[in-house]
């Protein structure tokens, strides 16, 4: 029955927005990163991202990240300034410990700003962690 179904809780995996210098365009970009802060690897990692609000929505992007070592991070995508005016959702799915995990991360609209930057320890850069 329903009570017998175990739904594992995804812990120690995060999505962060990092403000980084782009040498090609000589400007700063916002880049989304997935962070595996677990003590074990995660496998077959997939990220589905989209931006939305009541009236508008962006394209849905799917990213096959693959396997990630413990205490590692990987860039997901560049996020355009226009899209930061929308809620940005990152739906992360991965396998670990022979179980399927999933978690939804959201950056609410207009919250990804330089005023909200904090140090992201594993990446050792300033950024914003999703809720």
Rosetta silent file (secondary structure, phi, psi, omega in degrees, C-alpha in Angstrom):
SEQUENCE: XXXXXXXXXXXXXXXXXXXXXXXXXXXXXXXXXXXXXXXXXXXXXXXXXXXXXXXXXXXXXXXXXXXXXXXXXXXXXXXXXXXXXXXXXXXXXXXXXXXXXXXXXXXXXXXXXXXXXXXXXXXXXXXXXXX
SCORE:     score description
SCORE:     0.000 S_00000001
   1 L     0.000 -177.262 -177.320    0.000    0.000    0.000 S_00000001
   2 H   -58.803  -38.133 -177.655    0.911    3.671    0.006 S_00000001
   3 H   -68.165  -18.432 -179.478    2.466    3.502    3.466 S_00000001
   4 H   -85.875  -10.009 -178.727    4.907    0.834    2.238 S_00000001
   5 L   -83.379  122.358  178.534    6.405    3.070   -0.447 S_00000001
   6 L   -95.038  123.508  176.816    9.691    4.615    0.635 S_00000001
   7 L  -110.188  105.664 -177.408   10.443    7.984   -0.933 S_00000001
   8 L   -68.382  146.556 -179.990   14.092    8.834   -0.246 S_00000001
   9 L   -96.794  125.569  179.758   14.950   12.435    0.635 S_00000001
  10 L   -76.993  118.714  179.407   17.717   14.003   -1.446 S_00000001
  11 L  -123.058  152.822  174.383   20.270   15.560    0.892 S_00000001
  12 L    63.246   24.670  170.075   23.587   17.314    0.305 S_00000001
  13 E  -124.321  131.026 -172.949   22.901   18.025   -3.369 S_00000001
  14 E  -135.632  162.852  169.638   22.376   21.675   -4.283 S_00000001
  15 E  -121.172  133.013 -179.653   21.943   24.057   -7.200 S_00000001
  16 E  -129.852  148.821  171.917   23.757   27.399   -7.091 S_00000001
  17 E  -102.927  122.450 -177.547   23.884   30.467   -9.317 S_00000001
  18 E  -116.567  134.138  177.242   27.453   31.765   -9.608 S_00000001
  19 E   -89.946  115.942 -175.226   28.445   35.154  -11.041 S_00000001
  20 E  -132.281  151.303  177.870   31.513   34.577  -13.246 S_00000001
  21 E   -75.833  132.341  177.416   33.631   36.520  -15.702 S_00000001
  22 E  -106.044  108.805 -178.124   33.176   35.492  -19.347 S_00000001
  23 L   -62.100  -35.645 -176.630   36.443   36.036  -21.258 S_00000001
  24 L   -66.080  -43.042 -177.293   34.736   35.674  -24.639 S_00000001
  25 L  -101.300   -1.273  179.626   32.164   38.445  -24.069 S_00000001
  26 L    51.936   48.598 -178.517   34.237   40.458  -21.553 S_00000001
  27 E  -154.878  167.423  177.519   31.303   40.595  -19.157 S_00000001
  28 E   -91.426  139.533  176.870   29.942   38.749  -16.119 S_00000001
  29 E  -118.845  157.591  169.126   27.440   35.901  -16.597 S_00000001
  30 E   -96.807  124.211  178.736   25.224   33.988  -14.205 S_00000001
  31 E  -118.577  134.336  176.954   26.006   30.266  -14.388 S_00000001
  32 E   -90.024  134.554  179.490   23.949   27.515  -12.763 S_00000001
  33 E  -125.874  146.638  169.039   25.930   24.735  -11.060 S_00000001
  34 E  -102.460  137.694 -176.925   24.943   21.442   -9.472 S_00000001
  35 E  -120.570  125.218  173.172   26.858   20.610   -6.290 S_00000001
  36 E  -102.796   98.785 -179.465   27.306   17.098   -4.889 S_00000001
  37 L   -97.009   13.281  179.030   28.264   17.692   -1.253 S_00000001
  38 L   -75.708  165.797  175.384   27.595   14.038   -0.362 S_00000001
  39 L   -88.191   -3.427  179.915   30.247   11.613    0.860 S_00000001
  40 L  -125.563  157.151  178.468   29.233    9.217   -1.939 S_00000001
  41 L   -70.586  159.275  170.280   29.028    9.634   -5.722 S_00000001
  42 E  -117.386  147.315 -172.381   25.770   10.308   -7.529 S_00000001
  43 E  -124.006  155.748  175.864   25.050    8.635  -10.859 S_00000001
  44 E    49.577   45.193 -176.651   23.049    9.300  -14.016 S_00000001
  45 E   -72.579  130.066  177.051   22.341   12.862  -12.912 S_00000001
  46 E  -125.149  142.421  176.178   19.746   14.743  -14.972 S_00000001
  47 E  -130.109  127.563  174.274   18.671   18.378  -14.610 S_00000001
  48 E  -111.936  123.950 -177.334   15.544   19.874  -16.192 S_00000001
  49 E  -122.165  148.931  175.754   15.434   23.674  -16.042 S_00000001
  50 E  -160.329  157.101  174.303   12.813   26.245  -16.926 S_00000001
  51 E  -115.553  145.000 -177.746   11.785   29.793  -16.121 S_00000001
  52 E  -159.971  157.507  164.167    8.194   30.830  -15.479 S_00000001
  53 L  -149.272 -162.990 -175.687    5.785   33.295  -13.907 S_00000001
  54 L   -65.151  -34.435 -173.001    2.034   33.849  -14.229 S_00000001
  55 L  -108.055  -21.691 -172.805    2.181   35.175  -17.795 S_00000001
  56 L  -130.501  159.680  171.563    5.421   33.916  -19.324 S_00000001
  57 E  -151.709  151.464  179.615    7.599   30.861  -19.511 S_00000001
  58 L   -94.793  178.779  174.254   10.970   30.029  -21.018 S_00000001
  59 L   -66.434  151.747  173.702   12.026   26.964  -22.937 S_00000001
  60 L   -91.292  126.948 -178.973   12.490   23.769  -20.962 S_00000001
  61 E  -111.997  138.142  177.605   16.110   22.627  -21.057 S_00000001
  62 E  -117.369  131.391 -176.527   17.271   19.085  -20.274 S_00000001
  63 E  -126.943  123.611  173.281   20.869   18.403  -19.224 S_00000001
  64 E   -91.011  103.944 -176.433   22.496   14.997  -18.849 S_00000001
  65 E   -84.574  -32.890 -179.535   25.170   15.624  -16.224 S_00000001
  66 E    85.396 -149.566 -177.340   26.154   11.963  -15.755 S_00000001
  67 E   -86.423  144.956  178.512   28.109   10.693  -12.768 S_00000001
  68 E  -130.951  130.701  177.655   29.530   13.038  -10.137 S_00000001
  69 L   -68.611  160.768  174.894   32.201   12.253   -7.588 S_00000001
  70 L   -59.923  148.687  177.113   31.679   13.111   -3.892 S_00000001
  71 L    53.143   47.351  179.795   32.348   16.745   -2.966 S_00000001
  72 E  -131.079  171.161  178.348   32.276   17.893   -6.610 S_00000001
  73 E  -145.305  159.428  179.341   30.380   20.356   -8.770 S_00000001
  74 E  -148.769  141.954  179.048   29.532   20.764  -12.437 S_00000001
  75 E   -72.105  134.308  178.013   28.215   23.627  -14.561 S_00000001
  76 E   -93.103  -57.261 -175.377   24.642   23.144  -15.778 S_00000001
  77 E  -165.861  162.398  169.432   24.039   26.180  -17.988 S_00000001
  78 E   -84.552  135.489  179.290   24.474   29.911  -18.515 S_00000001
  79 E  -109.256  120.413 -178.771   21.369   31.793  -17.362 S_00000001
  80 L   -69.455  147.224 -179.901   20.516   34.903  -19.376 S_00000001
  81 H   -55.204  -38.444 -178.730   19.743   38.137  -17.497 S_00000001
  82 H   -59.518  -35.516 -175.764   16.227   38.271  -19.055 S_00000001
  83 H   -75.513  -19.416 -179.824   15.313   34.925  -17.492 S_00000001
  84 H   -68.997  -14.168  174.269   16.243   36.103  -13.982 S_00000001
  85 H   -79.566   -0.766  176.969   13.008   38.122  -13.978 S_00000001
  86 L  -112.483  164.295  167.942   11.188   34.765  -13.895 S_00000001
  87 E   -69.161  130.414  179.546   11.095   32.001  -11.288 S_00000001
  88 E  -109.795  118.022 -176.771   13.901   29.629  -12.297 S_00000001
  89 E  -109.205  136.006  175.454   13.275   25.967  -11.521 S_00000001
  90 E  -125.554  114.828 -179.925   15.873   23.185  -11.634 S_00000001
  91 E  -102.401  112.371 -173.156   14.494   19.670  -11.212 S_00000001
  92 E  -105.486  131.832  177.037   17.371   17.317  -10.333 S_00000001
  93 E  -128.664  136.573  179.070   17.166   13.519  -10.592 S_00000001
  94 E  -158.769  162.310  173.691   19.972   11.087   -9.742 S_00000001
  95 E  -103.705  140.448  173.054   20.796    7.603   -8.477 S_00000001
  96 E  -157.715  141.292  177.967   22.747    7.001   -5.263 S_00000001
  97 L    55.393   36.019 -179.752   22.905    4.010   -2.940 S_00000001
  98 L    60.729   27.617  177.049   20.791    2.008   -5.449 S_00000001
  99 E  -130.986  152.904  176.312   17.876    4.444   -5.047 S_00000001
 100 E   -94.462  126.489  178.957   16.378    7.095   -7.298 S_00000001
 101 E  -115.923  151.179  172.566   16.361   10.613   -5.810 S_00000001
 102 E  -148.193  149.517  179.538   14.755   13.781   -7.071 S_00000001
 103 E  -154.417  142.538  179.649   14.582   17.328   -5.814 S_00000001
 104 E  -105.120  126.960  177.474   13.159   20.604   -7.067 S_00000001
 105 E  -116.304  137.581 -178.801   15.209   23.783   -6.614 S_00000001
 106 E  -132.290  131.999  166.790   13.754   27.247   -7.264 S_00000001
 107 E  -102.143  112.237 -178.996   15.311   30.688   -7.555 S_00000001
 108 L   -67.441  153.370 -174.293   12.370   33.052   -7.125 S_00000001
 109 L   -58.195  141.663  178.566   12.117   35.876   -9.629 S_00000001
 110 L    62.352   19.012  176.768   14.392   38.869   -9.117 S_00000001
 111 L   -99.941  -14.481  178.112   16.293   37.186   -6.239 S_00000001
 112 L   -87.413   90.241 -179.882   19.403   36.362   -8.273 S_00000001
 113 L  -137.764  160.961  179.965   21.239   39.660   -7.773 S_00000001
 114 H   -65.111  -21.334  178.186   24.731   40.658   -6.708 S_00000001
 115 H   -68.636  -22.191 -175.622   23.238   41.969   -3.428 S_00000001
 116 H  -100.924   10.614 -176.883   22.345   38.380   -2.402 S_00000001
 117 L   -68.742  138.698  172.687   25.752   36.779   -3.023 S_00000001
 118 E  -133.834  164.089  178.898   27.268   34.497   -0.371 S_00000001
 119 E   -75.532  127.697  175.708   30.373   32.316   -0.426 S_00000001
 120 E   -99.258  104.588 -167.529   29.705   28.858   -1.881 S_00000001
 121 L   -58.340  -50.316 -174.420   32.378   26.823   -0.089 S_00000001
 122 L   -63.297  -35.743  179.118   32.818   23.807   -2.355 S_00000001
 123 L   -85.151  -23.752 -178.728   33.105   25.981   -5.475 S_00000001
 124 L    61.794   42.828  175.310   35.024   28.698   -3.572 S_00000001
 125 E  -142.396  165.856  177.289   33.180   31.500   -5.378 S_00000001
 126 E   -85.610  139.801 -179.895   30.349   33.863   -4.519 S_00000001
 127 E  -167.793 -164.204 -178.105   26.875   32.818   -5.545 S_00000001
 128 E  -133.312  129.330  176.233   23.320   32.083   -4.455 S_00000001
 129 E   -87.813  139.909  178.363   21.947   28.707   -3.360 S_00000001
 130 L   -74.378  155.901  176.284   18.477   27.720   -4.571 S_00000001
 131 L   -89.181    0.000    0.000   15.696   26.979   -2.110 S_00000001
